[in-house]
Amino acid sequence: MIKLYGINLSNYFSTAKAAFVEKNVPFEEVSVMPSQEPEVLALSPMGKVPYIEVDGTPLSETNVIFDYLEDIQPQPALYPSDAWAKAKTKEIIRVVELYLDAPARRHLPSVYFGAPVDQTVYEQARPDLDKGLRALKQLARFAPYIAGDTFTFADIAAYFQLRFTNLHTTKIYDWDIADDLPGLGAYLDLLGQRPSIKAVDSVMQEALAGFLPK
């Protein structure tokens, strides 16, 4: 059985976990923190989670795990069969990860650990987030899913990465990004009712509730 390593606090771990559930691929959860310890680096070269282990061989990076799952379990398909539509789906995933999650992640010490807000990060991250949201507005279709009429890996990534982003923007800037992107709030509500998403997110929210500073 495939082993999936990470912690329920991690939005990327939850992203991979939801993909396993949606794909109906059996897996075993192994709780491990991201770390630079040798035993973690031996399985995940950057020390990040999630990563998986298949027959004793590791594989890291969420998007790579997506591709592996699609190859070993073609149905239900979570990428379009059309090459261009598949590429556009991956484009959305990259925008959400690189231009929304990544700048929001710079506030992680304040949001997760109660550290004082870094003024430099405060000033630098906001325009980056604005640009990321502008890019997503250009690409997102919400018809009803983010890439069109079919549920894809982009929806799984968007749900967990955008909710992570919004947790940070709300806490740091008092800014709900759904206010600036028409359709986003209803879209996230729609995804939140999907059984695979709902099951994984409920566990993540429970973990967050016991961890985040009050």
Secondary structure as UniProt FT lines:
FT   STRAND          2..6
FT   TURN            8..9
FT   HELIX           11..23
FT   STRAND          27..31
FT   HELIX           38..41
FT   TURN            42..43
FT   TURN            45..46
FT   STRAND          51..54
FT   TURN            55..56
FT   STRAND          57..60
FT   HELIX           62..72
FT   HELIX           83..96
FT   HELIX           97..101
FT   HELIX           102..105
FT   TURN            106..107
FT   HELIX           108..113
FT   HELIX           119..139
FT   TURN            146..147
FT   HELIX           153..173
FT   HELIX           177..180
FT   TURN            182..183
FT   HELIX           184..192
FT   HELIX           195..209
FT   TURN            210..211
//
